[in-house]
Amino acid sequence: MSDDPFRVQESGKRHMRLGRKKQLEWVEGSFVTPDISDEHAVRYSQTDGYIGTVLTRRQIIQFSLAVIAIFLVLLTRAGQLQIAKGAYYEALADKNRLRLEYIRSDRGLVYDRFQTPMVRNVPNYVVTVRPSLLPDDFAERQGLLTRLYQEHLIAYSDKTQELFLRDIESMRSNKSLYDKDVLLTQYLTQDDAILLQIQTKSIPALSVDRVSRREYLNEGPVAGAKEDAIVYDPVQSLSHVVGYMTRLQPGEYETLQQDGYLFNDTLGRTGIESKYESVLRGAFGKKEIEVDAQGKFKQVLHVDQAKDGSNLITSIDLELQRVAESILRRHLDAAGKKAGSVVVLDPNNGDVLALVSVPTYDANLFSKGIDAASYEQLITDESRPLYPRAIAGEYPSGSTFKPVVAAAALEERLITPRSTFSSTGGIRINEWFFPDWRAGGHGPTDVYKALSDSVNTYFYVIGGGYQQFEGLGVDRISSYAMRFGLSEPLGIDLPGESSGFLPSKDWKESVKKERWYIGDTYHLSIGQGDLLVTPLQMASLISVFANGGTLYQPRIVTSIVDQDFNRIQDSAPNILGLDGIDQQSIEGVRQGLRQVVTRGSAKRLSDL
């Protein structure tokens, strides 16, 4: 035994290690004199000894469970990111890597019946900003925008620099604008647009684009050779026919984006521009491009070409429109009046050859972006220049309603073409007197003379009755008026058509709280009283007698063609029908109307 009681005695075994069972039970640290040939000892120390600690089974199990739990958490998260939300995060990555740009289509043009253009598309250079792509650093962002404003946009902006910067900061905080291309300014010259495009090429947030602006050609046709051409008076009344376009208003984009509209897009508001919006618009194309981490262009990945809108051929005769407007203005000026309308129809198919409403307005004010002062002036003008009187104005028809009453009386066999009544200057019913327009009357009058001289007494009698003669009465007059297209829109392919109004006994009792008198029927019989019609309805009504008995639906657009004028679709004349009136009744009225210019109240027109 050694003299040192604390020295562990060596045995014949090479290594002093415990067996597995004892190893797990032993928890006390030990000092072991290392054998320099023992690799374990050499690894940890080259000194006289080392300390070792052994874990218990429970500790090992706990450690293993912790490692497994961490692994399961990582695996679950990885599965959530890559499987459950893989498509979502892939889309986010693509959104950062890919950018979708739209290729605008050319809007279709509108032509008159002889293919004279009434509108055209002109280049318009615009600047847009996408707030989400601006620098996140406030100072850097303000510096960039300040340089942009001072060096390029100040001449095109109606905002101060302070307001310009404040508006863009507001866009960044607006969720609906943050990731949209918001219009900053427009109508740049081509040179300025090219220069700005070059200088801002490294700024992904800014875009300089060439788009089209609608220009309405209201100068009228030009006649003669170029050296002695005659430029006619403006045809501003086309504004009520063609209409105008404006940019989308707040709230409209959310509704229209599913139809392919963009945030800064335009929309037809009135006239043909509105009615045929889907035909004229075409379809925008798409260009998918790849960008780098800074949003700079790398390459084009895919392109879907735009589809241009279709052109429209209308029934309008531009020269006739100009002449009708000119004549109407001249007579309004002579009479000291401000408002009127002219409707010219082809009675054989319903084509609208001219549709004039005066006063009117310049549609280019809207396409350029009308300012608040100009718009306020238009809507507060007492003469209502924005109002399309020819299709929306409702007025007492006057004597132009008399052919309807005559046709009804002939059809009901209350009269024959030669039935005669004496016109002595009017009719007296108790204390009420209903006069003729000619003092002393027109003498013995049949339906031909009644129409040619517009004899009121004749229509009082056949409409409301007198003494022993029973007239049509209000119900039958209204029934026949509706057959001629009154009291309902005729369906012209323009927005805003009015229906007019036919009075009735029930209406007067419920609305005016009065009974229906014989005088009301007399007034209705000559187109007065509460009867209201549109100029278009009266032109259509008279066309029935001009063409021999057919009521056509008025139409503006006759054909849809492509950019090369190849026919896509033709509009056939649409017959609305004229139930319950035979040819003989129509012909009787037709002859009476013919005599208006051969010997009647408009005889001075016979030399036309």
C-alpha positions as CSV (number, residue, x, y, z in Angstrom):
1,M,0.0,0.0,0.0
2,S,1.3,3.5,-0.8
3,D,2.4,5.9,1.8
4,D,0.0,8.5,0.3
5,P,-3.5,7.6,1.5
6,F,-5.2,9.8,-1.1
7,R,-3.6,8.3,-4.2
8,V,-5.8,6.0,-6.1
9,Q,-4.1,2.7,-6.6
10,E,-3.5,1.6,-10.1
11,S,-4.8,-1.7,-11.4
12,G,-3.7,-3.8,-14.2
13,K,-6.5,-2.3,-16.4
14,R,-5.5,0.2,-19.1
15,H,-8.5,2.6,-18.6
16,M,-10.3,3.4,-15.3
17,R,-13.8,3.8,-16.8
18,L,-17.1,2.7,-15.3
19,G,-19.4,0.3,-16.9
20,R,-22.7,1.6,-18.5
21,K,-24.8,0.8,-15.4
22,K,-22.4,2.2,-12.9
23,Q,-21.7,5.1,-15.2
24,L,-25.4,6.2,-14.9
25,E,-25.4,5.7,-11.2
26,W,-22.2,7.7,-10.6
27,V,-22.8,11.4,-10.2
28,E,-19.7,12.5,-8.3
29,G,-16.8,14.1,-10.1
30,S,-13.5,12.2,-10.0
31,F,-9.9,13.1,-10.4
32,V,-8.2,10.6,-12.6
33,T,-4.5,10.5,-13.4
34,P,-4.4,10.5,-17.1
35,D,-2.5,8.1,-19.2
36,I,-0.8,10.1,-21.9
37,S,-1.8,7.4,-24.3
38,D,-5.5,7.7,-23.3
39,E,-7.0,9.7,-26.2
40,H,-9.9,10.9,-24.1
41,A,-7.6,12.4,-21.5
42,V,-5.3,13.9,-24.1
43,R,-8.3,15.6,-25.8
44,Y,-9.4,17.4,-22.7
45,S,-6.2,18.0,-20.8
46,Q,-2.5,17.5,-20.8
47,T,-2.3,18.1,-17.0
48,D,-2.3,15.7,-14.2
49,G,-6.1,15.2,-14.2
50,Y,-9.6,16.2,-15.5
51,I,-13.1,16.5,-14.2
52,G,-16.0,14.6,-15.8
53,T,-19.7,14.9,-15.0
54,V,-22.3,12.2,-16.0
55,L,-26.0,13.0,-16.7
56,T,-28.8,10.9,-15.3
57,R,-31.2,9.0,-17.5
58,R,-34.0,11.5,-16.6
59,Q,-31.8,14.4,-17.6
60,I,-31.0,12.8,-20.9
61,I,-34.6,12.1,-21.6
62,Q,-35.6,15.7,-20.8
63,F,-32.9,17.0,-23.1
64,S,-33.9,14.7,-25.9
65,L,-37.5,15.8,-25.6
66,A,-36.5,19.4,-25.7
67,V,-34.5,18.9,-28.8
68,I,-37.4,17.0,-30.4
69,A,-39.9,19.7,-29.4
70,I,-37.7,22.4,-31.0
71,F,-37.4,20.3,-34.1
72,L,-41.1,19.8,-34.3
73,V,-41.7,23.6,-33.9
74,L,-39.3,24.4,-36.7
75,L,-40.8,21.7,-38.9
76,T,-44.3,22.9,-38.3
77,R,-43.4,26.5,-39.0
78,A,-41.6,25.4,-42.2
79,G,-44.6,23.5,-43.2
80,Q,-46.9,26.5,-42.5
81,L,-44.7,28.8,-44.6
82,Q,-44.0,26.4,-47.5
83,I,-47.2,24.4,-47.7
84,A,-50.1,26.1,-46.0
85,K,-49.1,29.7,-47.0
86,G,-46.7,28.8,-49.7
87,A,-48.8,30.3,-52.5
88,Y,-49.3,33.5,-50.5
89,Y,-45.6,34.1,-49.8
90,E,-44.8,33.1,-53.4
91,A,-47.2,35.7,-54.6
92,L,-45.6,38.3,-52.3
93,A,-42.2,37.3,-53.7
94,D,-43.5,37.6,-57.2
95,K,-45.1,40.9,-56.4
96,N,-41.7,42.2,-55.5
97,R,-40.0,40.6,-58.4
98,L,-42.7,41.0,-61.1
99,R,-44.6,44.1,-62.2
100,L,-47.7,44.2,-64.4
101,E,-47.9,47.1,-66.8
102,Y,-51.0,47.8,-69.0
103,I,-50.9,48.5,-72.7
104,R,-53.7,50.9,-73.5
105,S,-56.0,50.3,-76.4
106,D,-57.0,53.0,-78.9
107,R,-60.6,54.1,-78.4
108,G,-62.8,53.7,-81.5
109,L,-63.8,56.7,-83.5
110,V,-67.3,58.1,-84.4
111,Y,-68.1,59.0,-88.0
112,D,-71.1,60.5,-89.7
113,R,-73.0,58.6,-92.4
114,F,-70.4,59.6,-95.0
115,Q,-67.5,58.5,-92.8
116,T,-66.5,62.0,-91.8
117,P,-64.9,61.8,-88.4
118,M,-66.6,63.6,-85.5
119,V,-63.9,62.8,-82.9
120,R,-60.2,61.9,-82.9
121,N,-57.6,60.6,-80.4
122,V,-54.7,62.9,-79.7
123,P,-51.5,62.1,-77.8
124,N,-51.4,63.1,-74.1
125,Y,-48.3,62.6,-72.0
126,V,-48.9,62.0,-68.3
127,V,-46.8,61.6,-65.2
128,T,-47.9,59.1,-62.5
129,V,-46.4,58.1,-59.2
130,R,-46.8,54.8,-57.2
131,P,-46.4,55.9,-53.6
132,S,-45.4,52.4,-52.4
133,L,-42.2,52.6,-54.5
134,L,-41.0,55.9,-53.2
135,P,-38.0,55.9,-50.7
136,D,-39.0,55.0,-47.2
137,D,-36.7,57.6,-45.7
138,F,-38.7,60.9,-45.4
139,A,-35.8,63.2,-46.1
140,E,-34.7,61.2,-49.2
141,R,-38.3,61.1,-50.4
142,Q,-38.9,64.8,-49.9
143,G,-35.6,65.7,-51.7
144,L,-36.5,63.5,-54.7
145,L,-40.0,64.9,-55.1
146,T,-38.8,68.5,-54.6
147,R,-36.3,68.1,-57.5
148,L,-39.0,66.5,-59.6
149,Y,-41.4,69.4,-59.0
150,Q,-38.9,72.2,-59.4
151,E,-37.1,70.8,-62.5
152,H,-40.1,69.3,-64.4
153,L,-43.6,69.6,-63.1
154,I,-43.9,73.2,-61.9
155,A,-44.9,74.4,-65.3
156,Y,-47.7,71.8,-65.6
157,S,-49.0,71.8,-62.0
158,D,-51.6,74.1,-60.6
159,K,-50.4,73.2,-57.1
160,T,-47.8,74.9,-55.0
161,Q,-44.7,72.8,-54.0
162,E,-45.9,72.6,-50.5
163,L,-49.3,71.2,-51.5
164,F,-47.7,68.9,-54.0
165,L,-45.5,67.3,-51.4
166,R,-48.4,67.1,-48.9
167,D,-50.6,65.4,-51.3
168,I,-48.1,62.7,-52.0
169,E,-47.5,62.1,-48.3
170,S,-51.3,61.7,-48.0
171,M,-51.3,59.1,-50.8
172,R,-48.7,57.0,-48.9
173,S,-51.0,56.9,-45.9
174,N,-54.1,56.0,-48.0
175,K,-54.5,52.3,-48.4
176,S,-56.5,52.7,-51.6
177,L,-53.8,54.8,-53.2
178,Y,-50.6,53.4,-51.8
179,D,-50.0,50.8,-54.5
180,K,-51.8,52.5,-57.4
181,D,-50.3,54.6,-60.2
182,V,-51.7,58.0,-59.2
183,L,-51.9,60.8,-61.8
184,L,-49.6,63.8,-60.9
185,T,-50.0,65.9,-64.1
186,Q,-50.8,65.6,-67.8
187,Y,-50.5,67.4,-71.1
188,L,-46.7,67.5,-71.1
189,T,-45.1,68.4,-74.4
190,Q,-43.5,65.5,-76.2
191,D,-40.0,67.0,-75.6
192,D,-40.6,67.5,-71.9
193,A,-42.0,64.0,-71.6
194,I,-39.0,62.4,-73.3
195,L,-36.6,64.4,-71.2
196,L,-38.4,63.5,-67.9
197,Q,-38.6,59.8,-68.9
198,I,-34.8,59.7,-69.5
199,Q,-34.0,61.5,-66.2
200,T,-36.3,59.4,-64.1
201,K,-35.5,56.0,-65.6
202,S,-33.8,55.0,-62.3
203,I,-36.8,56.0,-60.2
204,P,-39.3,53.1,-60.3
205,A,-42.0,55.0,-58.5
206,L,-42.4,57.5,-61.4
207,S,-43.8,56.7,-64.9
208,V,-44.1,58.9,-67.9
209,D,-46.7,57.5,-70.3
210,R,-48.2,58.3,-73.6
211,V,-52.0,58.0,-73.5
212,S,-54.8,59.3,-75.7
213,R,-57.1,62.2,-75.1
214,R,-60.4,62.5,-76.8
215,E,-60.8,65.6,-79.1
216,Y,-64.2,66.5,-80.4
217,L,-64.3,67.9,-83.9
218,N,-66.9,70.6,-83.8
219,E,-65.4,72.9,-86.4
220,G,-67.6,71.5,-89.1
221,P,-66.8,70.2,-92.6
222,V,-64.5,72.1,-95.0
223,A,-65.6,72.7,-98.6
224,G,-63.5,73.6,-101.6
225,A,-59.9,73.3,-102.6
226,K,-57.2,73.8,-99.9
227,E,-56.3,77.3,-101.2
228,D,-59.9,78.6,-101.0
229,A,-61.4,76.3,-98.4
230,I,-64.4,77.4,-96.5
231,V,-64.5,76.6,-92.8
232,Y,-68.1,76.6,-91.6
233,D,-69.5,77.7,-88.3
234,P,-68.8,75.3,-85.4
235,V,-71.1,72.4,-85.0
236,Q,-71.3,72.5,-81.3
237,S,-74.6,70.7,-81.1
238,L,-72.7,67.5,-81.8
239,S,-71.8,67.5,-78.1
240,H,-75.3,66.4,-77.3
241,V,-75.0,63.6,-79.8
242,V,-71.5,62.3,-79.3
243,G,-71.2,63.2,-75.6
244,Y,-68.0,63.5,-73.7
245,M,-65.6,61.5,-71.5
246,T,-64.1,62.3,-68.1
247,R,-61.8,60.5,-65.6
248,L,-63.2,58.1,-63.1
249,Q,-64.7,59.7,-60.1
250,P,-63.9,58.7,-56.5
251,G,-65.6,55.4,-55.7
252,E,-66.1,54.4,-59.4
253,Y,-62.8,52.5,-59.7
254,E,-63.8,49.9,-57.0
255,T,-66.9,49.1,-59.1
256,L,-65.3,49.2,-62.5
257,Q,-61.9,47.5,-62.0
258,Q,-63.5,44.1,-62.5
259,D,-64.4,45.2,-66.0
260,G,-60.7,46.1,-66.8
261,Y,-60.7,49.8,-65.9
262,L,-57.5,51.3,-64.4
263,F,-57.2,53.7,-61.5
264,N,-56.6,56.7,-63.8
265,D,-59.0,55.6,-66.5
266,T,-61.6,57.5,-68.4
267,L,-65.3,56.8,-69.0
268,G,-67.9,57.9,-71.5
269,R,-70.5,60.1,-69.6
270,T,-73.1,61.2,-72.1
271,G,-74.3,60.6,-75.7
272,I,-72.7,58.0,-77.9
273,E,-69.6,57.9,-75.7
274,S,-71.7,56.6,-72.9
275,K,-74.2,54.4,-74.8
276,Y,-71.5,52.5,-76.7
277,E,-68.7,52.6,-74.1
278,S,-68.1,48.9,-74.2
279,V,-67.8,48.9,-78.0
280,L,-65.6,52.0,-78.3
281,R,-63.3,51.1,-75.4
282,G,-61.7,47.9,-76.6
283,A,-59.5,45.9,-74.2
284,F,-56.2,46.8,-72.6
285,G,-53.2,44.6,-73.1
286,K,-50.8,43.4,-70.3
287,K,-47.0,43.3,-70.1
288,E,-45.4,41.3,-67.3
289,I,-41.9,42.5,-66.5
290,E,-39.2,41.4,-64.1
291,V,-37.6,44.0,-61.8
292,D,-34.6,43.8,-59.4
293,A,-34.6,44.5,-55.7
294,Q,-34.6,48.2,-56.3
295,G,-37.6,47.9,-58.7
296,K,-35.6,48.6,-61.8
297,F,-36.4,47.0,-65.1
298,K,-34.7,43.7,-66.0
299,Q,-36.7,42.0,-68.7
300,V,-40.1,41.5,-70.3
301,L,-41.5,38.1,-69.4
302,H,-44.9,38.0,-71.2
303,V,-47.0,40.3,-73.4
304,D,-50.8,40.2,-74.1
305,Q,-51.5,42.7,-76.9
306,A,-54.2,45.3,-76.6
307,K,-57.4,45.1,-78.6
308,D,-58.4,48.5,-80.1
309,G,-62.0,49.6,-79.8
310,S,-64.4,49.4,-82.8
311,N,-65.5,52.4,-84.8
312,L,-69.1,53.6,-85.2
313,I,-70.8,54.8,-88.3
314,T,-73.8,57.0,-87.4
315,S,-76.8,58.1,-89.3
316,I,-75.9,61.8,-88.7
317,D,-75.3,64.0,-91.8
318,L,-72.7,66.4,-90.5
319,E,-73.4,69.0,-93.1
320,L,-77.2,68.8,-92.4
321,Q,-76.5,69.1,-88.7
322,R,-74.4,72.2,-89.3
323,V,-77.1,73.8,-91.5
324,A,-79.9,72.9,-89.0
325,E,-78.0,74.4,-86.1
326,S,-77.1,77.5,-88.0
327,I,-80.7,78.1,-89.1
328,L,-82.1,77.5,-85.6
329,R,-79.6,79.9,-84.0
330,R,-80.5,82.6,-86.6
331,H,-84.2,82.3,-85.9
332,L,-83.7,82.2,-82.1
333,D,-81.7,85.4,-82.3
334,A,-84.3,87.0,-84.4
335,A,-87.0,86.0,-81.9
336,G,-85.0,87.0,-78.9
337,K,-85.0,83.4,-77.6
338,K,-82.2,81.2,-76.3
339,A,-83.4,77.6,-76.5
340,G,-84.7,75.3,-79.2
341,S,-84.2,72.0,-81.0
342,V,-84.3,70.4,-84.4
343,V,-84.9,66.8,-85.2
344,V,-84.5,65.5,-88.8
345,L,-85.5,61.9,-89.4
346,D,-85.4,59.6,-92.5
347,P,-89.1,58.4,-92.3
348,N,-88.3,55.3,-94.2
349,N,-86.0,53.7,-91.6
350,G,-85.8,55.9,-88.4
351,D,-82.3,57.2,-89.1
352,V,-81.6,60.4,-87.3
353,L,-80.0,62.7,-89.8
354,A,-79.7,65.7,-87.5
355,L,-80.3,66.2,-83.8
356,V,-79.8,69.7,-82.6
357,S,-80.3,71.2,-79.1
358,V,-79.5,74.8,-78.5
359,P,-77.9,76.2,-76.4
360,T,-75.0,73.7,-76.3
361,Y,-71.5,73.4,-74.9
362,D,-68.0,72.4,-76.0
363,A,-67.3,68.8,-75.1
364,N,-63.6,69.4,-75.2
365,L,-63.9,71.3,-71.9
366,F,-64.6,68.0,-70.2
367,S,-62.1,65.8,-72.1
368,K,-59.3,68.3,-71.1
369,G,-60.4,68.3,-67.5
370,I,-62.9,71.0,-66.8
371,D,-62.1,73.4,-64.0
372,A,-64.5,74.1,-61.2
373,A,-65.4,77.7,-62.4
374,S,-66.3,76.6,-65.9
375,Y,-68.4,73.7,-64.7
376,E,-70.2,75.9,-62.2
377,Q,-71.0,78.3,-65.0
378,L,-72.5,75.5,-67.1
379,I,-74.7,74.0,-64.4
380,T,-75.9,77.4,-63.2
381,D,-76.8,78.8,-66.6
382,E,-80.5,79.3,-66.7
383,S,-80.6,78.2,-70.4
384,R,-79.2,74.8,-69.4
385,P,-76.7,74.2,-72.1
386,L,-76.0,70.6,-70.9
387,Y,-79.6,69.6,-71.4
388,P,-80.3,67.5,-74.6
389,R,-83.6,69.1,-75.4
390,A,-84.2,67.1,-78.6
391,I,-84.6,63.9,-76.7
392,A,-85.2,64.9,-73.1
393,G,-87.1,68.2,-73.3
394,E,-90.9,67.8,-72.6
395,Y,-93.2,70.4,-74.1
396,P,-96.9,70.8,-75.1
397,S,-97.0,69.6,-78.7
398,G,-99.4,72.3,-80.0
399,S,-101.1,71.6,-83.3
400,T,-98.6,69.0,-84.3
401,F,-100.7,66.6,-82.2
402,K,-103.8,67.1,-84.4
403,P,-102.9,64.4,-86.9
404,V,-103.2,61.8,-84.1
405,V,-106.7,63.0,-83.2
406,A,-107.7,63.0,-86.9
407,A,-106.4,59.4,-87.4
408,A,-108.2,58.2,-84.3
409,A,-111.5,59.7,-85.4
410,L,-111.2,58.2,-88.9
411,E,-110.2,54.8,-87.4
412,E,-113.2,54.9,-85.0
413,R,-115.5,55.8,-87.9
414,L,-116.7,58.9,-86.1
415,I,-115.9,60.8,-89.3
416,T,-115.1,60.2,-92.9
417,P,-112.6,62.3,-94.9
418,R,-115.5,64.4,-96.1
419,S,-117.4,64.8,-92.8
420,T,-117.8,68.6,-92.4
421,F,-118.3,70.9,-89.4
422,S,-118.7,74.7,-89.5
423,S,-116.0,76.8,-88.0
424,T,-117.4,80.2,-86.9
425,G,-114.5,81.3,-84.7
426,G,-114.7,78.9,-81.8
427,I,-117.0,76.9,-79.4
428,R,-118.8,78.2,-76.3
429,I,-119.6,75.9,-73.4
430,N,-121.5,77.8,-70.8
431,E,-119.3,80.7,-69.7
432,W,-116.2,79.2,-71.4
433,F,-115.1,80.0,-74.9
434,F,-112.6,77.9,-76.9
435,P,-111.4,79.9,-79.9
436,D,-110.1,79.3,-83.4
437,W,-106.9,80.9,-84.3
438,R,-108.6,82.9,-87.1
439,A,-111.2,85.5,-86.1
440,G,-114.6,84.6,-87.6
441,G,-113.5,81.0,-88.2
442,H,-112.7,79.0,-91.3
443,G,-116.2,78.1,-92.5
444,P,-117.3,74.6,-93.5
445,T,-114.3,72.3,-92.7
446,D,-113.6,68.6,-93.5
447,V,-110.5,66.7,-92.2
448,Y,-108.3,67.8,-95.1
449,K,-109.0,71.5,-94.5
450,A,-108.9,71.0,-90.7
451,L,-105.3,69.7,-91.0
452,S,-104.1,72.0,-93.8
453,D,-105.4,75.2,-92.0
454,S,-105.1,73.8,-88.4
455,V,-108.7,74.5,-87.6
456,N,-109.2,74.3,-83.8
457,T,-113.0,74.0,-83.9
458,Y,-112.9,70.8,-86.0
459,F,-110.6,69.1,-83.4
460,Y,-112.7,70.4,-80.5
461,V,-115.7,68.6,-82.0
462,I,-114.1,65.3,-83.0
463,G,-112.0,65.2,-79.8
464,G,-114.4,66.2,-77.1
465,G,-117.8,66.3,-78.9
466,Y,-120.3,69.1,-79.3
467,Q,-124.1,69.2,-79.0
468,Q,-125.3,65.9,-80.6
469,F,-121.9,64.8,-81.8
470,E,-120.0,62.4,-79.5
471,G,-116.3,62.9,-79.7
472,L,-113.4,60.5,-79.0
473,G,-113.0,61.5,-75.3
474,V,-109.8,61.6,-73.3
475,D,-109.4,57.8,-73.0
476,R,-109.5,57.0,-76.7
477,I,-107.3,60.0,-77.6
478,S,-104.7,58.8,-75.1
479,S,-105.0,55.2,-76.4
480,Y,-104.2,56.2,-80.0
481,A,-101.5,58.6,-78.9
482,M,-99.7,55.7,-77.2
483,R,-99.9,53.7,-80.4
484,F,-98.0,56.5,-82.1
485,G,-95.2,56.3,-79.5
486,L,-96.2,58.9,-77.0
487,S,-95.9,58.6,-73.2
488,E,-93.0,56.2,-73.5
489,P,-89.3,56.5,-74.6
490,L,-88.9,55.4,-78.2
491,G,-85.6,53.7,-77.4
492,I,-83.2,55.9,-79.4
493,D,-79.6,54.7,-78.7
494,L,-78.7,57.7,-76.6
495,P,-79.0,58.0,-72.8
496,G,-81.4,60.5,-71.2
497,E,-84.5,60.1,-73.4
498,S,-87.7,61.2,-71.7
499,S,-91.1,59.6,-72.0
500,G,-93.4,62.7,-72.2
501,F,-96.8,62.7,-70.5
502,L,-100.4,61.9,-71.4
503,P,-102.9,63.3,-68.9
504,S,-105.9,61.2,-67.8
505,K,-109.0,61.6,-65.6
506,D,-107.5,59.5,-62.8
507,W,-104.2,61.5,-62.9
508,K,-106.0,64.8,-62.6
509,E,-108.2,63.7,-59.8
510,S,-105.4,62.1,-57.8
511,V,-102.7,64.7,-58.5
512,K,-104.5,68.0,-59.0
513,K,-107.5,67.0,-56.9
514,E,-109.8,68.2,-59.6
515,R,-112.3,66.6,-61.9
516,W,-111.8,66.2,-65.6
517,Y,-113.8,68.8,-67.6
518,I,-114.8,68.9,-71.2
519,G,-112.4,71.9,-71.6
520,D,-109.6,69.5,-70.7
521,T,-110.5,67.3,-73.6
522,Y,-110.7,70.2,-75.9
523,H,-107.2,71.4,-74.9
524,L,-105.8,67.8,-75.3
525,S,-107.4,67.6,-78.8
526,I,-105.3,70.5,-80.1
527,G,-102.1,69.5,-78.2
528,Q,-102.4,71.8,-75.3
529,G,-103.2,71.5,-71.6
530,D,-101.1,69.0,-69.6
531,L,-99.9,67.0,-72.7
532,L,-96.1,66.8,-72.9
533,V,-94.0,65.4,-75.7
534,T,-90.4,65.4,-76.8
535,P,-89.2,66.8,-80.1
536,L,-88.0,63.4,-81.1
537,Q,-91.4,61.8,-80.4
538,M,-93.2,64.4,-82.6
539,A,-90.7,63.9,-85.4
540,S,-91.2,60.2,-85.2
541,L,-95.0,60.6,-85.1
542,I,-95.1,62.7,-88.2
543,S,-92.8,60.2,-89.9
544,V,-95.6,57.6,-89.6
545,F,-97.7,59.7,-92.0
546,A,-94.8,60.5,-94.2
547,N,-93.9,56.8,-94.9
548,G,-97.5,55.6,-95.1
549,G,-98.0,54.0,-91.7
550,T,-94.9,52.5,-90.1
551,L,-93.5,53.6,-86.7
552,Y,-89.7,53.1,-86.7
553,Q,-87.5,53.2,-83.7
554,P,-85.1,56.2,-84.1
555,R,-81.5,55.3,-84.3
556,I,-78.1,57.0,-84.3
557,V,-75.6,54.2,-84.9
558,T,-76.1,52.2,-88.1
559,S,-72.9,50.1,-88.2
560,I,-70.0,48.9,-86.1
561,V,-66.8,48.6,-88.0
562,D,-63.1,47.8,-87.3
563,Q,-60.1,50.1,-87.8
564,D,-60.1,49.2,-91.5
565,F,-63.9,49.8,-91.9
566,N,-64.7,46.2,-92.2
567,R,-68.3,45.6,-91.1
568,I,-68.6,43.9,-87.7
569,Q,-72.3,44.5,-87.1
570,D,-75.0,46.4,-89.0
571,S,-78.1,47.8,-87.2
572,A,-81.2,46.9,-89.1
573,P,-84.2,49.3,-88.9
574,N,-86.5,48.3,-86.0
575,I,-90.3,48.6,-86.5
576,L,-92.1,49.5,-83.3
577,G,-95.5,48.7,-84.8
578,L,-98.7,50.7,-85.1
579,D,-101.5,48.4,-84.0
580,G,-105.1,49.1,-84.9
581,I,-104.8,51.8,-87.5
582,D,-105.5,50.8,-91.1
583,Q,-104.0,52.3,-94.2
584,Q,-107.1,54.2,-95.2
585,S,-107.0,56.2,-92.0
586,I,-103.3,57.0,-92.4
587,E,-103.8,58.0,-96.0
588,G,-106.6,60.4,-95.0
589,V,-104.3,62.3,-92.6
590,R,-101.5,62.1,-95.1
591,Q,-103.5,63.9,-97.7
592,G,-104.5,66.6,-95.3
593,L,-100.9,67.1,-94.3
594,R,-99.9,67.3,-98.0
595,Q,-102.4,70.2,-98.4
596,V,-100.7,72.1,-95.6
597,V,-98.0,73.1,-98.2
598,T,-100.1,73.1,-101.4
599,R,-102.9,75.4,-100.2
600,G,-102.9,75.6,-96.4
601,S,-101.1,77.5,-93.6
602,A,-97.6,76.6,-95.0
603,K,-98.3,77.3,-98.6
604,R,-95.2,79.4,-98.9
605,L,-93.2,76.2,-98.6
606,S,-94.7,74.8,-101.8
607,D,-92.0,76.1,-104.0
608,L,-89.3,74.0,-102.2
